[in-house]
């Protein structure tokens, strides 16, 4: 019998909301607890910017960092095209408040045809990636 969808969430934990559902102001962490001994602390604690990211966003960030910013590796890991990987990364940066996330696949930076062909010849791009960049 396959595990219930809830089983994965319990292991991963629930993501806290970022905004108050009543007034839309930013929520702050005010309580921490130890599962082992039951100790609880109450106060106003600094939240973690990255903690409220979705599992998919954390995956994008992890792959991007472990590949040292290699967008081609990010595209391969996500199973998407290079331009789509760029868009998803840009959207992630937007959710983090680092840059505006108004990029679309067609808005990806202008393509220099000669550069794409040079990168294809050098093995930096495969034929599918080069074709997509040139289309």
N, C-alpha and C positions, 0 to 999 in steps of 0.2 A: 504494500500500500504506500503510495507516495506521501511524503511529509506535507502537512498542511501549510498553506501560505503563511500562517501565523508563526510557525516554528522558526522560520528564518528571521522574522522580525524580532522575536524574543531573544535570539542569540545575538543579533546585531544591536538591538535596542531601538527605541523609538526616537525620532528626531524631535526636539522641542520646537515649538513655534517661535518665530522671530518677532512677531508682532502681536499685540494684544487683540483678541477677537472682539473686544468691546469698542476701544477707541483708536486702534491701529498704531499706538505708540510702541516703541521698541521695548521688548521684555528684557528683564535682567535676572540673572541667576541669584536667588536669595536663600537657597537651602541646599546643603550637600549632606550625603549620608554614606556611612560605611556599611556595606552588606555583611561583612564578617562579624563586627561586634555591635552594630546597631547605633553607633555614635552618630549624632546629627549636629551640624553646624548651621547656624542661621546668620545671615548678614547680607551685604551686597557684594557680590563677587564679579570680577571681570569675566565676560563670556569669551569663548573661543570663536573667532571668525570662521574657522574651517569646520568646527564641530557640527554646524547646522547644515552642511552640504549633504546632498542626497548621496546614496551609494554610488550612483553613476558618476556624479561630479567628483567624488573622492577617487574613483577609478581613473578618471581622466587626469586628475592632478597627479596621482601616484605614477601612472605610466609616463606622463610628461616629465616628471622630475627624475625618475629612474633612467629614462632614456636621454637624460641631459638636454631636454628641449628638442629632441628629434621628432618633428611633426610627422615624418614618414612612418616612424615606429608607432606613433599614436594612432595614425590612420589604420595601420595594419592590425593593431591590437583591438581597435573598435570595430574593425570590419567595414570601414567606410572609405570613401575617396579622400584624397589629400585635401581638397577644398572644403569638404564637409567637416573633416577633423579640425581645420582652422576655424571654421564657424563655431563648432562646439566649444573649442577652447576659448574663443573670444566671448561666447555667451557665458561661460564659466567665470571669466574675468569680470564680466558685467555683473553677475550675481554676487561676486565678492566686492563689488564697488571699486575695482581697480581700473576698469575702462568701460566705456559705453559698449553695449552689446547690440549694436544696430547693423552688424555685418550679415550679409546673406551670401550664399554661394556665388552669386553673380557679382557681388561686391568685393570678392577677394581681390587682392592687389593686382594691377594690370600685369599681364604675362608678357615677358620678353621672349619672343619666338626663338631667337638665336640662343638665348640662355637655356631654354627648355631643351632644345636639340643638343646643346653642348652637354647638359646634365644627363640626357638620355645616352649619348655616346660614351660618357664617362661611367655609366652604370649607376648613377645616383638616383635615377628614376627608371621604372620599368615602362614598357610600351603603353599599358593602360593608364598609368599616371600622366605620362606625357600627352597622350591623346586627350585626356580629360582637361588638362591645363590649357591645351591649345584650342579646345572647343568652346 
